[in-house]
Amino acid sequence: MVLSLPSTPCANGFVDKPQEQERFPLDLQLCPAPECGHLQLAAVVSPSLLFDNYVYASGTSPSFVKHFGDYAERAIDLLGLDEKSFVVDVGSNDGTLLRQFVERGVPGVHGVEPARGIAEIAESRGVPTTVAFLDAALALDLRDRFGPADLVTANNVFAHIGDLAQAASDVRSLLGPRGVFIFEVSYLADVVEGLLFDTIYHEHVAYHAVRPLVRFFDRMGMTLFDVERVPTHGGSIRVHVANDDRAVSPRVAELVRSEEEAALFSARTYEDFGERIRTRGQKLREQIATLKHDGWRFCGYGAPAKLTTLMYSFALDADDVEFIVEDSPLKRGLFTPGTHIPVVGPERLAEVSGQRYCALVFAWNYYDNIVAGHADWSGLWMNPLTLARLDGRAVE
């Protein structure tokens, strides 16, 4: 074990009323095998518990819709996709990515999404979706019905899987001989450098770096041939994997070298990471205490899954944060996992305008957009991860 965070309920376990919720450990283990260094949770929570009633929808974020549009264009250009191509998105959510392919002349798409409510949204938008987790039988069924896939995508999904070998095998059987698997995941190097510890929660079983992935796909008979760094979720990688041998971009070796130089595969790195988390939490609590002493009250903005880890790691609860504003209607009217803080709509900010409120922006990856969208609000803004405030000051 290289890092232990406080046990929490499931990060997206929002409830309709305060109630007892089971907590699960958040312990990270590092593979000690030479040339590996894969980092993952020690205990895996049942996928059904995590995803059957999922309350995150990609399409609620305009910046993410744009990101997926750019993503689709790059994939179409890279693979030469056209009206005869077939694209499958694993963990397709509300169909936002697949719609980008359809709008760009690739109508042959199919989603695989285990959360029925989210899948129904995709279907209502014209994206055919199977409500299930991808497994060997479903992969063969899709291939039999629609032919081999030219492209399989899985975005912020490949980190959610306990049995990566089985998942890669299922993807490989779904792909055609020249098919490509493209997936995005948070990048471990960015998590460590940026202290993005709140992205550690039970949905995220694996924390990916390039070096372990290269060896993993090689063992699976596939070729990791390119990696791009992208800015989503505080820093991610877009990984390209072929079902055959092909030339490997020099970016792969460059990233592996940078990971080794950053000591990403050393247990000491995560011991230091844990100490940095404790120090940052202490400073945030000091900031909150000082502002409260000066008459400020606290609310939150954004109720992403990472809020749960941050609240428990920094020992914050409903005594500290009175309510949390959320743009997605799927979470409004609910209470946060374990801490049971009410989640409300943006109109609540107007109701408290003129009062001394500081909003902790838990959706910190959208901090600038959120602040700009509420420029007329009278309160104070703070990023609880970096401690940056609206006036630009930060606590070191």
C-alpha positions in Angstrom: 0.0 0.0 0.0 1.5 3.4 -1.0 -1.4 5.7 -0.2 -4.5 5.5 2.0 -7.2 8.2 1.9 -10.3 8.2 4.2 -13.0 5.7 3.4 -16.0 7.3 1.6 -19.4 6.3 0.2 -19.5 5.8 -3.6 -18.5 9.2 -5.0 -21.6 9.5 -7.1 -23.9 8.1 -4.4 -26.1 11.1 -4.2 -29.3 10.4 -2.2 -32.8 11.9 -2.0 -32.6 12.3 1.8 -30.0 12.0 4.5 -29.4 8.4 5.4 -26.7 6.0 6.5 -24.4 5.1 3.6 -21.8 2.4 3.5 -18.2 3.6 3.1 -15.5 1.8 1.2 -11.7 2.0 1.6 -9.6 4.2 -0.7 -6.2 2.5 -0.6 -3.8 2.6 -3.5 -1.2 -0.1 -4.3 1.7 0.1 -6.7 2.8 -2.9 -8.8 6.4 -3.7 -7.8 7.3 -5.7 -10.9 10.2 -4.3 -12.9 9.2 -2.1 -15.8 5.6 -2.0 -14.6 4.6 0.4 -11.8 0.9 0.2 -12.4 -1.1 2.1 -9.7 -4.7 1.0 -8.7 -7.1 0.7 -5.9 -6.6 -2.3 -3.6 -10.3 -3.0 -3.3 -12.8 -2.8 -6.2 -16.4 -1.9 -5.5 -19.1 -3.7 -7.5 -19.6 -2.0 -10.9 -23.4 -2.4 -10.5 -23.4 -0.4 -7.3 -21.3 2.3 -9.0 -22.9 2.7 -12.4 -26.5 1.3 -12.5 -27.9 4.7 -11.3 -25.2 7.0 -12.6 -25.9 10.7 -12.4 -23.3 12.2 -14.6 -24.1 13.4 -18.1 -21.4 14.6 -20.6 -23.7 16.8 -22.5 -24.3 19.2 -19.6 -20.9 20.8 -20.1 -20.5 23.0 -23.2 -16.7 22.7 -23.0 -16.9 19.0 -23.0 -19.2 18.9 -26.0 -16.6 21.0 -27.9 -13.9 18.7 -26.7 -15.7 15.7 -28.1 -16.3 17.5 -31.3 -12.6 18.1 -31.8 -11.9 14.5 -30.7 -14.3 13.1 -33.4 -12.7 15.3 -36.1 -9.2 14.1 -35.2 -10.3 10.4 -35.2 -12.1 10.7 -38.5 -9.0 12.3 -40.1 -6.6 9.8 -38.5 -8.6 6.7 -39.6 -10.2 8.0 -42.7 -13.7 7.2 -41.4 -16.7 7.8 -43.6 -20.4 6.8 -44.1 -19.5 3.1 -44.2 -17.5 3.1 -41.0 -18.7 1.6 -37.7 -17.8 3.3 -34.3 -18.6 1.8 -30.9 -18.3 3.9 -27.7 -17.9 1.9 -24.5 -19.4 3.8 -21.5 -21.2 6.0 -24.0 -23.1 8.0 -21.4 -25.7 10.3 -23.0 -24.3 9.8 -26.5 -22.5 13.1 -26.7 -19.4 11.8 -28.4 -21.2 9.5 -30.8 -23.4 12.4 -31.9 -20.3 14.3 -32.9 -19.4 11.4 -35.3 -22.9 11.3 -36.8 -22.9 15.1 -37.3 -19.6 14.7 -39.2 -20.8 12.1 -41.7 -20.2 8.8 -39.8 -23.8 7.6 -39.1 -22.7 4.0 -38.1 -22.4 4.3 -34.4 -23.5 2.3 -31.3 -23.2 3.0 -27.6 -22.7 0.6 -24.7 -23.8 2.1 -21.4 -24.8 0.3 -18.2 -26.8 3.2 -16.6 -30.3 2.8 -18.0 -31.4 6.4 -17.3 -28.4 7.9 -19.1 -28.7 5.4 -22.0 -32.4 6.5 -22.4 -31.2 10.1 -22.9 -28.8 8.9 -25.6 -31.6 6.9 -27.3 -33.9 9.9 -27.2 -31.2 11.9 -29.1 -31.0 9.3 -31.8 -27.9 7.4 -30.6 -28.5 3.6 -30.6 -27.4 2.2 -27.2 -27.2 -1.1 -25.6 -27.8 -1.0 -21.8 -25.0 -3.3 -20.5 -21.4 -3.6 -19.6 -19.3 -4.7 -22.5 -18.3 -8.3 -22.2 -17.2 -11.1 -24.6 -20.7 -12.1 -25.5 -21.8 -8.5 -26.3 -18.7 -7.8 -28.3 -19.3 -10.8 -30.5 -23.0 -9.9 -30.8 -22.3 -6.4 -31.9 -19.7 -7.7 -34.4 -22.2 -10.3 -35.8 -24.9 -7.6 -36.2 -23.0 -4.7 -37.5 -19.6 -6.1 -38.6 -16.2 -5.4 -37.1 -15.7 -1.9 -35.6 -13.3 0.5 -37.3 -13.0 2.4 -34.1 -13.8 1.6 -30.4 -13.7 4.5 -28.0 -13.8 4.5 -24.2 -13.4 7.9 -22.5 -12.9 8.1 -18.8 -13.9 4.5 -18.7 -10.7 2.4 -19.0 -9.8 3.6 -15.5 -13.1 2.2 -14.2 -12.4 -1.5 -15.0 -11.0 -4.0 -12.5 -10.2 -6.7 -15.1 -8.3 -4.7 -17.7 -7.1 -7.9 -19.6 -10.7 -9.0 -20.1 -11.8 -5.6 -21.2 -8.9 -5.3 -23.7 -9.7 -8.8 -25.0 -13.4 -7.8 -25.5 -12.4 -4.6 -27.4 -9.9 -6.6 -29.6 -12.6 -9.1 -30.6 -14.9 -6.2 -31.5 -12.4 -4.5 -33.7 -11.6 -5.3 -37.3 -8.0 -6.3 -38.3 -7.0 -2.7 -38.9 -9.3 -1.3 -36.2 -8.1 1.2 -33.6 -9.0 1.6 -29.9 -8.9 5.2 -28.6 -9.4 6.0 -25.0 -8.9 9.0 -22.7 -8.1 8.7 -19.0 -6.7 11.0 -16.3 -2.9 11.0 -16.5 -1.1 9.9 -13.4 1.7 12.4 -14.0 -0.8 15.3 -13.8 -2.5 13.8 -10.8 0.7 13.7 -8.9 2.1 17.0 -10.1 -1.1 19.0 -9.7 -2.1 17.3 -6.4 -5.4 16.1 -8.0 -6.0 13.6 -5.3 -9.8 14.2 -5.4 -9.8 12.3 -8.7 -9.1 9.2 -6.6 -12.4 7.5 -5.9 -14.0 4.1 -6.3 -15.1 4.5 -9.9 -11.5 5.1 -10.8 -9.9 1.7 -10.2 -6.8 2.3 -12.2 -4.5 5.4 -12.4 -2.8 5.2 -15.7 0.7 6.1 -16.9 2.1 5.3 -20.3 4.9 2.8 -19.3 2.6 0.2 -17.8 0.1 0.6 -20.6 2.7 -0.1 -23.3 3.7 -3.4 -21.7 0.1 -4.3 -21.0 -1.1 -3.9 -24.6 2.0 -5.7 -25.9 1.0 -8.7 -23.8 -2.5 -8.5 -25.2 -1.2 -8.7 -28.8 -2.0 -5.0 -29.5 0.2 -2.0 -30.2 0.1 1.3 -28.3 1.2 3.5 -31.1 0.5 7.0 -30.0 -0.4 9.1 -26.9 -1.5 12.7 -26.7 -1.8 14.8 -23.6 -5.1 16.7 -23.4 -6.3 19.2 -20.8 -9.6 17.6 -19.7 -10.1 16.7 -16.0 -6.9 18.6 -14.9 -4.8 16.6 -17.4 -5.5 13.5 -19.3 -4.0 11.3 -22.0 -5.6 10.1 -25.2 -4.2 6.7 -26.0 -4.2 5.1 -29.5 -4.0 1.3 -29.7 -4.0 -0.7 -32.9 -5.2 -4.3 -33.4 -2.1 -4.9 -35.5 1.6 -3.9 -35.7 2.3 -0.3 -36.8 4.8 2.5 -36.4 5.0 3.9 -32.9 5.1 7.7 -32.4 8.2 9.0 -30.6 5.8 10.7 -28.2 5.4 7.3 -26.5 9.0 6.9 -25.5 9.2 10.6 -24.6 6.4 10.2 -22.1 7.8 7.0 -20.6 11.1 8.7 -20.1 9.5 11.7 -18.4 7.5 9.4 -16.1 10.7 7.6 -15.0 12.4 11.0 -14.4 9.4 12.0 -12.2 9.7 8.8 -10.1 6.1 7.9 -10.8 6.9 4.3 -10.1 8.5 4.8 -6.7 6.5 4.3 -3.4 8.2 7.3 -1.9 6.5 9.6 -4.5 3.1 8.5 -3.0 4.2 8.9 0.6 5.2 12.5 -0.3 1.8 12.9 -2.1 -0.1 11.9 1.0 1.8 14.5 3.1 1.1 17.2 0.5 -2.6 16.3 0.7 -2.6 16.6 4.5 -0.8 20.0 4.4 -3.2 21.4 1.8 -6.2 20.3 3.8 -4.9 22.0 6.9 -4.4 25.2 5.0 -7.9 25.1 3.5 -9.4 24.6 7.0 -7.4 27.5 8.3 -8.7 29.7 5.4 -12.3 28.7 6.2 -11.9 29.4 9.9 -10.4 32.8 9.2 -13.2 33.8 6.8 -15.8 32.5 9.2 -14.3 34.6 11.9 -14.7 37.6 9.6 -18.4 36.8 9.1 -18.3 34.8 5.8 -20.5 31.8 5.2 -19.7 29.0 2.7 -21.5 27.3 -0.2 -20.1 25.2 -3.0 -20.3 25.3 -6.8 -20.3 22.0 -8.7 -21.1 18.5 -7.4 -18.7 16.3 -9.3 -17.8 12.8 -8.1 -14.4 14.2 -6.9 -16.2 16.4 -4.3 -16.7 13.3 -2.1 -13.0 12.5 -1.8 -12.1 16.1 -1.2 -14.8 16.6 1.5 -13.7 13.5 3.4 -9.9 14.1 3.0 -10.2 17.7 4.1 -12.7 16.8 6.9 -15.4 19.2 5.6 -19.1 18.6 6.1 -22.5 20.3 6.2 -21.3 22.5 9.1 -18.8 24.0 6.8 -20.7 24.1 3.5 -24.4 25.1 3.6 -25.5 24.1 0.0 -23.9 23.3 -3.3 -25.0 24.8 -6.6 -25.0 22.4 -9.6 -25.7 23.0 -13.2 -26.8 19.5 -14.0 -30.5 18.9 -13.3 -29.7 15.2 -12.6 -28.2 16.1 -9.2 -30.4 19.0 -8.1 -32.7 18.1 -5.2 -30.4 15.4 -3.9 -27.9 15.4 -1.1 -24.1 14.8 -1.4 -22.8 11.3 -0.5 -22.2 10.9 3.2 -22.0 14.6 4.1 -25.6 15.2 3.0 -25.3 18.8 1.8 -28.3 19.8 -0.3 -27.6 20.3 -4.0 -29.5 23.2 -5.6 -29.8 25.1 -8.8 -27.9 28.3 -9.8 -30.8 30.5 -8.8 -29.8 30.0 -5.2 -26.8 32.3 -5.8 -29.1 35.2 -6.6 -31.1 34.5 -3.4 -28.0 35.0 -1.3 -26.6 37.9 -3.3 -25.4 40.7 -1.1 -24.7 38.4 1.8 -21.1 37.4 2.7 -20.8 34.0 1.0 -17.7 32.3 -0.3 -18.3 29.6 -2.9 -15.9 26.7 -2.9 -15.7 25.6 -6.6 -15.6 21.8 -6.3 -15.8 21.5 -10.1 -12.4 23.2 -10.2 -11.6 22.1 -13.8 -14.4 24.6 -14.8 -13.4 27.3 -12.3 -12.8 30.0 -14.9 -16.0 29.3 -16.8 -18.0 29.2 -13.6 -16.7 32.5 -12.3 -17.1 34.2 -15.7 -20.7 32.9 -15.9 -21.6 34.6 -12.6 -19.6 37.8 -12.9 -22.4 39.8 -11.2 -22.4 37.7 -8.1 -21.4 39.6 -4.9 -19.7 36.7 -3.2 -16.1 35.4 -3.0 -14.9 32.4 -5.1 -12.3 29.9 -4.0 -10.7 26.8 -5.5 -10.5 24.4 -2.6 -7.8 22.3 -4.3 -5.3 25.1 -5.0 -6.7 27.7 -2.5 -6.7 30.3 -5.2 -9.2 33.0 -4.6 -11.1 35.4 -6.8 -8.6 38.2 -6.1 -5.9 36.0 -7.6 -4.1 35.3 -4.3 -3.1 31.7 -3.4 -1.8 30.1 -0.3 1.5 28.3 -0.7 
